[in-house]
Amino acid sequence: MSGEQECACLEGRIYLAKGYLYNYSSETDEGCGWALVMKESTVLLENLEDEFQQDSLHVEVNYTLQERVFCAQIVNTLDKVNIRTIKLL
């Protein structure tokens, strides 16, 4: 991503970010669910549509923040976000 910002605030609390999708759930437990993994940060996706639920998809997501949650798989507290729009890159 040379020369590009990975996440930018568009207006108010609406964000635009580019990254890769990754599933932090497992068959044995619910886990953290789907995440958008960017170069320097990760956010958990609340409402990812079935058609995008595929590891390593490169996407651009327009989202709003919901809350901070703890994710044991990542061993960190992350933002959970609500997807407004998503597209493949």
C-alpha positions in Angstrom: 0.0 0.0 0.0 2.7 2.5 -0.9 1.5 6.0 -0.6 -2.0 5.0 0.5 -3.6 5.5 3.8 -5.1 2.3 5.2 -7.9 4.0 7.1 -9.4 7.4 6.8 -12.2 9.2 8.6 -14.7 10.3 5.9 -17.2 12.4 7.9 -18.0 12.4 11.6 -17.5 8.8 12.8 -17.6 7.0 9.4 -14.4 5.3 8.3 -13.0 4.0 5.1 -10.4 1.2 5.2 -8.6 -1.2 3.0 -7.4 -4.6 4.2 -7.8 -8.4 4.1 -10.6 -10.4 5.6 -9.7 -13.1 8.1 -12.0 -15.5 10.2 -10.9 -15.6 13.8 -13.6 -18.2 14.6 -13.0 -21.9 15.0 -15.2 -25.0 14.8 -14.8 -25.7 18.5 -15.9 -22.2 19.7 -17.4 -19.0 18.4 -14.2 -17.0 18.6 -14.0 -13.4 17.5 -15.7 -13.8 14.1 -14.6 -12.0 10.9 -12.0 -9.3 11.0 -10.6 -6.7 8.6 -6.8 -6.9 9.0 -4.9 -3.8 7.9 -1.2 -3.1 8.0 -1.2 -1.6 11.5 -4.6 -2.4 12.9 -7.5 -4.9 13.0 -11.2 -4.4 13.5 -13.9 -7.0 14.1 -16.8 -7.0 11.5 -20.3 -7.2 12.9 -22.4 -7.7 9.8 -20.2 -9.3 7.1 -22.4 -10.7 4.2 -22.1 -14.4 3.4 -20.6 -13.6 -0.1 -17.6 -12.0 1.5 -16.9 -14.6 4.2 -13.7 -15.9 2.6 -10.2 -15.7 4.1 -7.7 -13.4 2.4 -10.2 -11.3 0.3 -8.7 -7.8 -0.3 -11.5 -5.4 0.3 -12.4 -1.8 1.0 -14.9 -1.2 3.8 -16.9 1.8 4.8 -17.9 1.4 8.5 -18.9 3.0 11.8 -17.6 2.1 15.2 -19.8 0.2 17.6 -17.8 -0.8 20.7 -14.5 -2.2 22.0 -14.4 -5.9 22.7 -11.8 -8.4 23.9 -10.8 -11.1 21.3 -9.0 -14.0 22.9 -7.6 -15.4 19.6 -5.8 -12.1 19.0 -5.2 -11.5 22.8 -6.2 -7.9 22.4 -9.1 -5.4 22.7 -10.4 -4.4 19.3 -13.0 -2.1 17.8 -16.2 -3.9 16.6 -17.6 -2.1 13.6 -20.8 -2.0 11.6 -20.2 -2.3 7.8 -22.0 0.3 5.7 -20.5 -0.7 2.4 -17.9 -3.3 1.2 -16.3 -4.0 -2.1 -13.6 -6.2 -3.5 -10.3 -4.7 -4.6 
